[in-house]
Amino acid sequence: MILVLRPAAAADVEAAYRWYEQQQVGLGDEFLEAVRATLRAIACRW
């Protein structure tokens, strides 16, 4: 199954990434990996 983020959701993820990176370099990448892992888990359940 292919999941697609709506533009508003993608913008939220991007904003959160930037916020996490401002808190600590590399934290945004950890956040994105967590988002990806969650989306993979959702896709596998369908």
C-alpha positions as CSV (number, residue, x, y, z in Angstrom):
1,M,0.0,0.0,0.0
2,I,1.2,3.5,-0.8
3,L,0.5,6.2,1.7
4,V,0.4,9.9,0.6
5,L,0.6,12.8,3.0
6,R,-1.7,15.6,2.2
7,P,0.0,19.0,1.6
8,A,-1.1,20.3,5.0
9,A,0.3,17.2,6.8
10,A,3.5,17.3,4.9
11,A,3.9,21.0,5.9
12,D,3.3,20.1,9.5
13,V,6.0,17.4,9.3
14,E,8.4,19.9,7.7
15,A,7.8,22.5,10.3
16,A,8.3,20.0,13.1
17,Y,11.5,18.8,11.5
18,R,12.8,22.4,11.4
19,W,11.8,22.9,15.1
20,Y,13.6,19.7,16.2
21,E,16.7,20.7,14.3
22,Q,16.7,24.1,16.0
23,Q,16.6,22.3,19.4
24,Q,19.5,20.0,18.5
25,V,21.3,19.2,15.3
26,G,20.3,15.7,14.1
27,L,17.1,15.6,16.2
28,G,15.1,16.5,13.1
29,D,16.5,13.5,11.3
30,E,15.5,11.3,14.2
31,F,12.0,12.8,14.1
32,L,11.7,12.0,10.3
33,E,12.8,8.5,10.9
34,A,10.1,8.0,13.5
35,V,7.5,9.4,11.1
36,R,8.7,7.1,8.3
37,A,8.7,4.1,10.7
38,T,5.1,5.0,11.8
39,L,3.9,5.4,8.2
40,R,5.5,2.0,7.3
41,A,3.7,0.4,10.2
42,I,0.4,1.9,9.1
43,A,0.9,0.7,5.5
44,C,1.8,-2.8,6.7
45,R,-1.5,-3.1,8.6
46,W,-3.6,-2.5,5.5
